[in-house]
Amino acid sequence: QVQLVESGGGLVQPGGSLRLSCIASGITFFGIDTVAWYRQAPGKQRELVGGISKEGRTNYADSVKGRFTISRDNAKGTAYLQMNSLKPEDPAVYYCNANRPGFFDFWGQGTQVTVSS
């Protein structure tokens, strides 16, 4: 059974930082083409934050470019989302997604990020 478990969410002040982790079990990270992070704020659609290929190529939504960094450690089966300079518009539930087109598309349960002074 494949599981993705996010952690690291919490409350942070504007301008602060958080690092989210996504740990996979039941699947080898080496077989995951893309690990992506999404977020969903109340009343809004889930949106892509960014992703990282198994070769390490990254892409980001314009709203987080220069502030967020995605990385992955295939040997540890873990992906990370480093979030710096958090803004009031960043609060959401953040989800990890593991995708291999045509084979699988797995989601974690999400972790809440709150930005408030």
KOLLO-878302 format. One record per residue (C-alpha): residue number from 1; residue in one letter; x, y, z. Coordinates in nm, 3 decimals. Each point is the difference from the previous one (the first is absolute). Layout:
! KOLLO-878302
<nr:NUM&rest:a&east:X&north:Y&up:Z>
...
END
This chain:
! KOLLO-878302
<nr:1&rest:q&east:0.000&north:0.000&up:0.000>
<nr:2&rest:v&east:0.141&north:0.334&up:-0.107>
<nr:3&rest:q&east:-0.009&north:0.287&up:0.244>
<nr:4&rest:l&east:0.121&north:0.355&up:-0.019>
<nr:5&rest:v&east:0.020&north:0.178&up:0.333>
<nr:6&rest:e&east:0.057&north:0.372&up:0.023>
<nr:7&rest:s&east:0.132&north:0.170&up:0.309>
<nr:8&rest:g&east:0.147&north:0.330&up:0.108>
<nr:9&rest:g&east:-0.303&north:0.222&up:-0.025>
<nr:10&rest:g&east:-0.092&north:0.244&up:0.272>
<nr:11&rest:l&east:-0.041&north:0.362&up:0.096>
<nr:12&rest:v&east:0.259&north:0.252&up:-0.109>
<nr:13&rest:q&east:0.016&north:0.378&up:-0.006>
<nr:14&rest:p&east:0.007&north:0.189&up:-0.328>
<nr:15&rest:g&east:0.353&north:-0.004&up:-0.135>
<nr:16&rest:g&east:0.077&north:-0.323&up:0.179>
<nr:17&rest:s&east:0.101&north:-0.337&up:-0.133>
<nr:18&rest:l&east:-0.120&north:-0.358&up:0.012>
<nr:19&rest:r&east:0.129&north:-0.320&up:-0.150>
<nr:20&rest:l&east:-0.250&north:-0.264&up:-0.098>
<nr:21&rest:s&east:0.096&north:-0.361&up:-0.049>
<nr:22&rest:c&east:-0.169&north:-0.273&up:-0.198>
<nr:23&rest:i&east:0.100&north:-0.355&up:0.086>
<nr:24&rest:a&east:-0.101&north:-0.285&up:-0.227>
<nr:25&rest:s&east:-0.053&north:-0.358&up:0.100>
<nr:26&rest:g&east:-0.096&north:-0.296&up:-0.211>
<nr:27&rest:i&east:0.167&north:0.149&up:-0.305>
<nr:28&rest:t&east:0.352&north:0.070&up:-0.104>
<nr:29&rest:f&east:0.070&north:0.366&up:-0.056>
<nr:30&rest:f&east:0.224&north:-0.088&up:-0.289>
<nr:31&rest:g&east:-0.309&north:-0.109&up:-0.193>
<nr:32&rest:i&east:-0.187&north:0.325&up:0.049>
<nr:33&rest:d&east:0.032&north:0.225&up:-0.302>
<nr:34&rest:t&east:-0.129&north:0.313&up:0.166>
<nr:35&rest:v&east:-0.051&north:0.096&up:0.361>
<nr:36&rest:a&east:-0.216&north:0.307&up:0.024>
<nr:37&rest:w&east:-0.137&north:0.221&up:0.270>
<nr:38&rest:y&east:-0.351&north:0.144&up:-0.022>
<nr:39&rest:r&east:-0.195&north:0.218&up:0.235>
<nr:40&rest:q&east:-0.362&north:0.073&up:0.062>
<nr:41&rest:a&east:-0.130&north:0.295&up:0.193>
<nr:42&rest:p&east:-0.358&north:0.010&up:0.135>
<nr:43&rest:g&east:-0.247&north:0.073&up:-0.276>
<nr:44&rest:k&east:0.263&north:-0.029&up:-0.272>
<nr:45&rest:q&east:0.103&north:-0.266&up:-0.244>
<nr:46&rest:r&east:0.307&north:-0.208&up:0.058>
<nr:47&rest:e&east:0.294&north:0.159&up:-0.177>
<nr:48&rest:l&east:0.343&north:-0.118&up:-0.098>
<nr:49&rest:v&east:0.282&north:0.147&up:0.208>
<nr:50&rest:g&east:0.277&north:-0.173&up:-0.191>
<nr:51&rest:g&east:0.161&north:-0.328&up:-0.083>
<nr:52&rest:i&east:0.327&north:-0.181&up:-0.039>
<nr:53&rest:s&east:0.091&north:-0.269&up:-0.248>
<nr:54&rest:k&east:0.206&north:-0.303&up:0.088>
<nr:55&rest:e&east:0.289&north:0.169&up:-0.179>
<nr:56&rest:g&east:-0.036&north:0.295&up:0.234>
<nr:57&rest:r&east:-0.157&north:0.251&up:-0.234>
<nr:58&rest:t&east:-0.238&north:0.233&up:0.178>
<nr:59&rest:n&east:-0.284&north:0.227&up:-0.096>
<nr:60&rest:y&east:-0.199&north:0.242&up:0.212>
<nr:61&rest:a&east:-0.315&north:0.202&up:-0.007>
<nr:62&rest:d&east:0.068&north:0.366&up:-0.059>
<nr:63&rest:s&east:-0.145&north:0.083&up:0.340>
<nr:64&rest:v&east:0.275&north:-0.193&up:0.182>
<nr:65&rest:k&east:0.301&north:0.040&up:-0.228>
<nr:66&rest:g&east:0.302&north:0.123&up:0.189>
<nr:67&rest:r&east:-0.157&north:-0.085&up:0.335>
<nr:68&rest:f&east:-0.067&north:-0.373&up:-0.011>
<nr:69&rest:t&east:0.243&north:-0.278&up:-0.081>
<nr:70&rest:i&east:-0.085&north:-0.362&up:-0.075>
<nr:71&rest:s&east:0.250&north:-0.278&up:0.041>
<nr:72&rest:r&east:-0.003&north:-0.375&up:0.021>
<nr:73&rest:d&east:0.220&north:-0.268&up:0.149>
<nr:74&rest:n&east:-0.072&north:-0.314&up:-0.196>
<nr:75&rest:a&east:0.203&north:-0.220&up:0.232>
<nr:76&rest:k&east:-0.199&north:0.116&up:0.300>
<nr:77&rest:g&east:-0.329&north:-0.006&up:-0.186>
<nr:78&rest:t&east:-0.069&north:0.356&up:0.107>
<nr:79&rest:a&east:-0.087&north:0.326&up:-0.170>
<nr:80&rest:y&east:0.021&north:0.342&up:0.155>
<nr:81&rest:l&east:-0.162&north:0.337&up:-0.046>
<nr:82&rest:q&east:0.204&north:0.280&up:0.153>
<nr:83&rest:m&east:-0.219&north:0.306&up:0.036>
<nr:84&rest:n&east:0.162&north:0.333&up:0.077>
<nr:85&rest:s&east:-0.139&north:0.351&up:0.024>
<nr:86&rest:l&east:-0.347&north:-0.134&up:0.065>
<nr:87&rest:k&east:-0.281&north:0.237&up:-0.084>
<nr:88&rest:p&east:-0.358&north:0.036&up:0.121>
<nr:89&rest:e&east:-0.117&north:-0.154&up:-0.329>
<nr:90&rest:d&east:0.198&north:-0.322&up:0.054>
<nr:91&rest:p&east:-0.215&north:-0.169&up:0.267>
<nr:92&rest:a&east:-0.156&north:-0.319&up:-0.127>
<nr:93&rest:v&east:0.006&north:-0.372&up:0.036>
<nr:94&rest:y&east:0.309&north:-0.116&up:-0.183>
<nr:95&rest:y&east:-0.007&north:-0.334&up:-0.177>
<nr:96&rest:c&east:0.270&north:-0.221&up:-0.137>
<nr:97&rest:n&east:-0.059&north:-0.182&up:-0.329>
<nr:98&rest:a&east:0.197&north:-0.284&up:-0.155>
<nr:99&rest:n&east:-0.063&north:-0.056&up:-0.365>
<nr:100&rest:r&east:0.114&north:-0.230&up:-0.275>
<nr:101&rest:p&east:-0.220&north:0.061&up:-0.305>
<nr:102&rest:g&east:-0.198&north:-0.306&up:-0.097>
<nr:103&rest:f&east:0.101&north:-0.190&up:0.310>
<nr:104&rest:f&east:-0.094&north:0.177&up:0.319>
<nr:105&rest:d&east:-0.102&north:0.324&up:0.161>
<nr:106&rest:f&east:0.018&north:0.003&up:0.379>
<nr:107&rest:w&east:-0.091&north:0.271&up:0.249>
<nr:108&rest:g&east:0.081&north:0.064&up:0.361>
<nr:109&rest:q&east:-0.254&north:0.108&up:0.259>
<nr:110&rest:g&east:0.131&north:0.355&up:0.018>
<nr:111&rest:t&east:0.155&north:0.221&up:0.263>
<nr:112&rest:q&east:-0.136&north:0.336&up:0.112>
<nr:113&rest:v&east:0.207&north:0.315&up:-0.036>
<nr:114&rest:t&east:-0.120&north:0.312&up:0.178>
<nr:115&rest:v&east:0.159&north:0.342&up:-0.034>
<nr:116&rest:s&east:-0.104&north:0.249&up:0.262>
<nr:117&rest:s&east:0.148&north:0.261&up:0.226>
END
